[in-house]
């Protein structure tokens, strides 16, 4: 999952804002530090509370320009967001999604939606893809 930032120069250095996510911004004294800060800002922005119902805008496929650079989302955050947003779009509760995935308890499912705890096994990823085919695992990693 890759989002795009537009860079601007100011008298104090550089600042950048995410094109797809309003309010996701950062600044730095150099372009190199700005790009590192953008990654951190993006991951923090997307790392919502477990009970959040916010649906973030999807990243655009490709954006190019002189002052635009791409930033990849941490795969754990990308997976947790993709799963949570798909579940919410379908109008499902976490309990319903857990049942659809054949999980024995709700906690196992909740771990998948938590970027700090998500670490799905290959079999779990295969089951997620089967139940939620609209989630592109290529998009996540």
N, C-alpha and C positions, 0 to 999 in steps of 0.2 A: 504494500500500500504506500503510494508516494503522493505527497502533497507538494504544492509549489509556493515559493516565496518570491516576492518582488522586493528588490533591494533599492534603497535610496541612500544617498549620501547627504550628510548634514555637516554643519561646522564642527560638531563634536565627534564625528566618526560615521558610522553606518547604522541604519535601522532597516528592518525587513518586516513585512506582514504577509501572512498566508493568504493567498488569493481565494482559496475555497472556504476558509474558516474565519469569519469575521471576529475580530478581537484577538486573534492569535498573532502576537507581535514579539519582537525582540530587538536588541541593539547591542553594539560592540564598537570597539575602537578600530578593529581591522576586519577585513572581509573574511579571513580564515576563522577568526573567533565568532563572527556573526553566523557562519554556517553551523558551527558546533552549537551555538546558543539556539539556533532555529530548531535543530533536532530536539534539544531538551525542551524548548517551549512547546513544540508540537506534541511530544509524548506526554507532557504534563497536561496540556489542553484536552487531549483525547482520553486521558486516564480518569474517567468520571467515577463518581461514587457508585457503589454496587446497586443502589436503588434508583439510579438516574433513569429517566425516560427520554432524555434528550436524543434526538436523531441528528447526527452530524451530516453535513453535506459530504457526498462522495467526492473523492479526488477526481480531477479531470484526467483523461488519458495522457495527453502530452501537451505541455505548454512550452513554448520556446520564446525567447526574447533575450535581448542584451542584458537586462537586469533581473532575469528570472532564473532561479535555481531550484532543483528538486530535492526533497528531503524524504527519506524513507522512515516509516513508522516502525518502532520496535515490533517484531513479529508477535510477541505475546499480547501487546496492546491491540494490534491490528486484528488478531484472531478474536479476542474478547469482544471488541467493538463490532466486528462483522456478525458474530453470533448473536449478541444482544440486540443489535439493530434489526436483524432478520426476524428474531422472535417477536420483537415489539411490532414490526410491520405486519406480521401475521396475526397479531392480537392474542398471542399466547402468554400464559403465565410461565414462570420458571418451572413450576411443578408439571405443567402440561408438556413443556419441552423435554423435561427430564424423562417423563413417561414415554414420549415418542422415541427418544434415543435409547430406551430400554435400561435406563439407569435405576438402580435400586433405591437410591436416596437423593433427596433434593440437594444436599451438600455437594455431592459429586458434580452435579450440573452447575451449581453456583461457582465452583472453582473454575469452570471453563469460562465464565463471564468475568472473572476477576483477573486483570492483567498481572497482578502480583503473584497469583497462584496458578494461573493457567499453564499447563504443561501436558497437553493431551497426548496420549499414546497413539500410535499409528492406527490401531483398530478403532479408537474413538474418533479420530479424524475421518476415517472411512465411513463410519456410521453417521457422523455429522453431514458429510457430503451426500449420503444417501437420503437422509431425512430433510435436509435443507440444501437442495441442489443449486439454489441461487447464490450460495456462498462460493465465491471463487477462491480456492486455496492459493492459486497463482497470484491473486491480488493481495493476499495476506502476507506471503513471504517474499 
